[in-house]
Amino acid sequence: MWAVVSVFIFLVVLSLFGVQNMHQTRVNFPMVGGLEIQTVFLLMIVFILGFMAGCFFWFMNLSKNRGKR
């Protein structure tokens, strides 16, 4: 019961966050120009890239420690 309520509250908060951040953000790249992207998608892309970088460094640290054994 509490899990269902927690998931429902999380989805409502996530939906409200997404609706409030439907602004367009301009991202400028050198020598290419700018790109218009919605703020929600920009935040998701940055979160996913950060998570992937963390997993990569964790895996590299794990493989480095495994070689020392």
C-alpha positions in Angstrom: 0.0 0.0 0.0 2.7 2.5 1.0 4.8 1.5 -2.1 1.9 2.3 -4.4 1.3 5.7 -2.7 5.0 6.5 -2.8 5.2 5.7 -6.5 2.1 7.7 -7.2 3.4 10.8 -5.3 6.8 10.4 -7.1 5.1 10.3 -10.5 2.9 13.4 -9.7 6.0 15.4 -8.5 7.9 14.3 -11.6 5.0 15.2 -13.9 4.7 18.7 -12.3 8.5 19.2 -12.6 8.3 18.3 -16.3 5.4 20.6 -17.0 7.1 23.5 -15.2 10.3 23.0 -17.2 9.0 23.0 -20.7 11.1 26.1 -21.5 13.4 26.2 -24.4 17.1 26.4 -23.6 19.8 27.5 -26.0 22.9 25.4 -26.0 25.9 26.9 -27.9 28.6 24.7 -29.4 31.8 26.2 -30.8 32.0 26.5 -34.6 28.6 24.8 -35.0 26.1 27.4 -33.6 23.3 27.0 -31.2 20.7 24.3 -30.5 17.3 24.8 -28.9 16.3 22.0 -26.5 13.7 21.7 -23.8 15.1 22.1 -20.3 13.6 18.7 -19.2 15.4 16.8 -21.9 18.6 18.7 -21.2 18.5 17.8 -17.5 17.8 14.1 -18.4 20.7 14.0 -20.8 23.1 15.5 -18.3 21.9 13.1 -15.6 22.3 10.1 -17.8 25.8 11.2 -18.9 26.8 11.7 -15.3 25.5 8.3 -14.3 27.3 6.7 -17.2 30.6 8.4 -16.3 30.2 7.3 -12.7 29.6 3.7 -13.7 32.6 3.9 -16.1 34.9 5.1 -13.3 33.5 2.6 -10.9 34.1 -0.2 -13.4 37.7 1.0 -14.1 38.4 1.1 -10.4 36.9 -2.4 -9.9 39.0 -3.8 -12.7 42.2 -2.1 -11.4 41.6 -3.5 -7.9 40.9 -7.0 -9.4 44.3 -7.0 -11.1 46.1 -6.4 -7.8 44.7 -9.6 -6.2 
